[in-house]
């Protein structure tokens, strides 16, 4: 069962992802409301996967992605972002994100994407 760290500044979005993932056999090891907390939690829990919002306070998703990948170059980070942020998604992929999911998301797409990345 892959361990996942869910990172989003919106509590309802963290809850939605957590619910979908747990229902489909993923283990949530932590939830972070910004990139700075995400980096600390990544170092502490060493999750298999990270779902990462882009627009967050303190440390945004791109900065957090880069910090996590510097700490662990093999980190598997999936960007979860709203429509209209295509430029930032491209930057995230260039910075090492393994994939991306556009909000609002469908459960099947979330599970398919995370399963594919977890087994890659």
Long-range contacts (C-beta under 8 A, 24 or more apart in sequence): 1-25, 1-26, 1-27, 2-26, 2-27, 2-48, 2-49, 2-114, 2-118, 3-27, 3-28, 3-29, 3-45, 3-46, 3-47, 3-48, 3-49, 4-28, 4-29, 4-47, 4-48, 4-49, 4-50, 4-51, 4-114, 5-29, 5-30, 5-31, 5-32, 5-38, 5-41, 5-42, 5-45, 5-47, 5-49, 5-50, 5-51, 6-30, 6-31, 6-32, 6-50, 6-51, 7-31, 7-32, 7-33, 7-34, 7-35, 7-37, 7-38, 7-50, 7-51, 7-52, 7-53, 7-56, 7-61, 7-64, 8-33, 8-51, 8-52, 8-53, 8-56, 8-80, 9-33, 9-34, 9-53, 9-55, 9-56, 9-57, 10-53, 13-53, 13-80, 13-103, 17-51, 17-80, 17-110, 20-107, 20-110, 20-111, 21-110, 21-111, 21-114, 24-107, 24-111, 26-114, 34-58, 34-59, 34-64, 35-59, 35-60, 35-61, 35-63, 35-64, 35-67, 36-64, 38-64, 38-68, 39-64, 39-67, 39-68, 39-71, 42-68, 42-71, 42-72, 42-75, 43-71, 46-72, 48-76, 48-118, 49-76, 49-77, 49-78, 49-114, 49-117, 49-118, 50-75, 50-76, 50-77, 50-78, 51-78, 51-80, 51-101, 51-114, 52-77, 52-78, 52-79, 52-80, 52-92, 52-97, 53-79, 53-80, 53-81, 54-79, 54-81, 54-85, 54-88, 54-89, 54-92, 55-81, 55-82, 55-85, 61-88, 61-92, 62-88, 62-91, 62-92, 62-95, 65-92, 65-95, 65-96, 65-97, 66-95, 66-96, 69-95, 69-96, 76-117, 76-118, 76-120, 78-113, 78-114, 78-117, 80-105
